[in-house]
Amino acid sequence: MYVCSCFGITEKQVREHAESGACTPRQIAGACKAGTDCGSCVRKIQALLGRGACPRREALDPVVLTAAATTAAAAAAAAVPEPTAAEAA
């Protein structure tokens, strides 16, 4: 069944994009343009995605997320200035 008449996007295609990690109508639009012309299909896309229909980001690639968190923590620690001699005393 067609979800987006403007671009000829089917329910199956939306589900495939969701399985690939597109968890929001905006991400679906980025993947296949569905919802970017007249917008009448956005609610259909939302209904197809449903609540919890998309895998959690951690489940997709936990190594990348762990590395990103470690890098962010290191950057935050580096942004903290060292105490001056007067403050250390």
Short mmCIF file of the C-alpha atoms (twelve columns), coordinates in Angstrom:
data_MODEL
# 
_entry.id   MODEL 
# 
loop_
_atom_site.group_PDB 
_atom_site.id 
_atom_site.type_symbol 
_atom_site.label_atom_id 
_atom_site.label_alt_id 
_atom_site.label_comp_id 
_atom_site.label_asym_id 
_atom_site.label_seq_id 
_atom_site.Cartn_x 
_atom_site.Cartn_y 
_atom_site.Cartn_z 
_atom_site.pdbx_PDB_model_num 
ATOM 1  C CA . MET A 1  0.000  0.000  0.000  1 
ATOM 2  C CA . TYR A 2  1.280  3.466  -0.845 1 
ATOM 3  C CA . VAL A 3  2.019  5.793  2.043  1 
ATOM 4  C CA . CYS A 4  3.340  8.747  0.039  1 
ATOM 5  C CA . SER A 5  1.599  9.332  -3.285 1 
ATOM 6  C CA . CYS A 6  3.883  12.235 -4.187 1 
ATOM 7  C CA . PHE A 7  7.000  10.062 -4.302 1 
ATOM 8  C CA . GLY A 8  5.450  6.596  -4.647 1 
ATOM 9  C CA . ILE A 9  6.744  5.366  -1.273 1 
ATOM 10 C CA . THR A 10 5.139  2.201  0.058  1 
ATOM 11 C CA . GLU A 11 4.503  0.945  3.558  1 
ATOM 12 C CA . LYS A 12 7.160  -1.697 2.975  1 
ATOM 13 C CA . GLN A 13 9.757  0.935  2.089  1 
ATOM 14 C CA . VAL A 14 8.966  2.978  5.218  1 
ATOM 15 C CA . ARG A 15 9.319  -0.152 7.356  1 
ATOM 16 C CA . GLU A 16 12.648 -0.982 5.684  1 
ATOM 17 C CA . HIS A 17 13.975 2.503  6.430  1 
ATOM 18 C CA . ALA A 18 12.768 2.168  10.016 1 
ATOM 19 C CA . GLU A 19 14.614 -1.140 10.356 1 
ATOM 20 C CA . SER A 20 17.722 0.620  9.046  1 
ATOM 21 C CA . GLY A 21 17.464 3.163  11.862 1 
ATOM 22 C CA . ALA A 22 15.150 5.942  10.663 1 
ATOM 23 C CA . CYS A 23 13.083 6.461  13.816 1 
ATOM 24 C CA . THR A 24 11.177 9.651  13.049 1 
ATOM 25 C CA . PRO A 25 9.148  10.995 10.125 1 
ATOM 26 C CA . ARG A 26 11.963 13.476 9.518  1 
ATOM 27 C CA . GLN A 27 14.513 10.673 9.260  1 
ATOM 28 C CA . ILE A 28 12.190 8.761  6.915  1 
ATOM 29 C CA . ALA A 29 11.923 11.926 4.809  1 
ATOM 30 C CA . GLY A 30 15.696 12.156 4.692  1 
ATOM 31 C CA . ALA A 31 15.916 8.564  3.533  1 
ATOM 32 C CA . CYS A 32 13.250 8.595  0.802  1 
ATOM 33 C CA . LYS A 33 11.613 12.080 0.613  1 
ATOM 34 C CA . ALA A 34 8.270  10.772 1.918  1 
ATOM 35 C CA . GLY A 35 6.433  13.595 3.648  1 
ATOM 36 C CA . THR A 36 8.456  16.405 2.069  1 
ATOM 37 C CA . ASP A 37 6.031  17.497 -0.655 1 
ATOM 38 C CA . CYS A 38 2.386  17.914 0.380  1 
ATOM 39 C CA . GLY A 39 2.850  16.448 3.869  1 
ATOM 40 C CA . SER A 40 -0.411 14.495 3.914  1 
ATOM 41 C CA . CYS A 41 1.447  11.228 4.584  1 
ATOM 42 C CA . VAL A 42 3.312  12.355 7.703  1 
ATOM 43 C CA . ARG A 43 0.613  11.013 10.040 1 
ATOM 44 C CA . LYS A 44 0.626  7.686  8.192  1 
ATOM 45 C CA . ILE A 45 4.399  7.515  8.616  1 
ATOM 46 C CA . GLN A 46 4.053  8.311  12.326 1 
ATOM 47 C CA . ALA A 47 1.500  5.538  12.675 1 
ATOM 48 C CA . LEU A 48 3.774  3.057  10.895 1 
ATOM 49 C CA . LEU A 49 6.715  3.965  13.106 1 
ATOM 50 C CA . GLY A 50 4.566  3.656  16.201 1 
ATOM 51 C CA . ARG A 51 5.896  3.827  19.697 1 
ATOM 52 C CA . GLY A 52 8.973  1.705  20.239 1 
ATOM 53 C CA . ALA A 53 8.998  0.455  16.648 1 
ATOM 54 C CA . CYS A 54 12.547 1.615  16.130 1 
ATOM 55 C CA . PRO A 55 15.534 -0.022 17.798 1 
ATOM 56 C CA . ARG A 56 17.275 2.037  20.439 1 
ATOM 57 C CA . ARG A 57 20.372 3.826  19.249 1 
ATOM 58 C CA . GLU A 58 22.559 1.854  21.685 1 
ATOM 59 C CA . ALA A 59 21.365 -1.390 20.134 1 
ATOM 60 C CA . LEU A 60 22.441 -0.237 16.685 1 
ATOM 61 C CA . ASP A 61 26.108 0.326  17.511 1 
ATOM 62 C CA . PRO A 62 27.108 0.435  21.190 1 
ATOM 63 C CA . VAL A 63 30.833 0.731  20.396 1 
ATOM 64 C CA . VAL A 64 30.394 3.980  18.503 1 
ATOM 65 C CA . LEU A 65 28.199 5.434  21.239 1 
ATOM 66 C CA . THR A 66 30.605 4.386  23.980 1 
ATOM 67 C CA . ALA A 67 33.507 5.945  22.081 1 
ATOM 68 C CA . ALA A 68 31.514 9.135  21.525 1 
ATOM 69 C CA . ALA A 69 30.646 9.346  25.231 1 
ATOM 70 C CA . THR A 70 34.284 8.793  26.197 1 
ATOM 71 C CA . THR A 71 35.423 11.477 23.754 1 
ATOM 72 C CA . ALA A 72 32.794 13.901 25.046 1 
ATOM 73 C CA . ALA A 73 33.822 13.263 28.658 1 
ATOM 74 C CA . ALA A 74 37.487 13.812 27.779 1 
ATOM 75 C CA . ALA A 75 36.640 17.059 25.984 1 
ATOM 76 C CA . ALA A 76 34.624 18.262 28.972 1 
ATOM 77 C CA . ALA A 77 37.481 17.431 31.339 1 
ATOM 78 C CA . ALA A 78 39.964 19.255 29.098 1 
ATOM 79 C CA . ALA A 79 37.748 22.358 29.133 1 
ATOM 80 C CA . VAL A 80 38.102 22.699 32.907 1 
ATOM 81 C CA . PRO A 81 41.021 25.066 33.604 1 
ATOM 82 C CA . GLU A 82 43.850 23.970 35.864 1 
ATOM 83 C CA . PRO A 83 43.897 25.758 39.255 1 
ATOM 84 C CA . THR A 84 46.349 28.591 39.601 1 
ATOM 85 C CA . ALA A 85 49.141 28.452 42.191 1 
ATOM 86 C CA . ALA A 86 47.151 30.758 44.461 1 
ATOM 87 C CA . GLU A 87 44.035 28.601 44.196 1 
ATOM 88 C CA . ALA A 88 45.999 25.395 44.820 1 
ATOM 89 C CA . ALA A 89 47.528 26.771 48.037 1 
# 
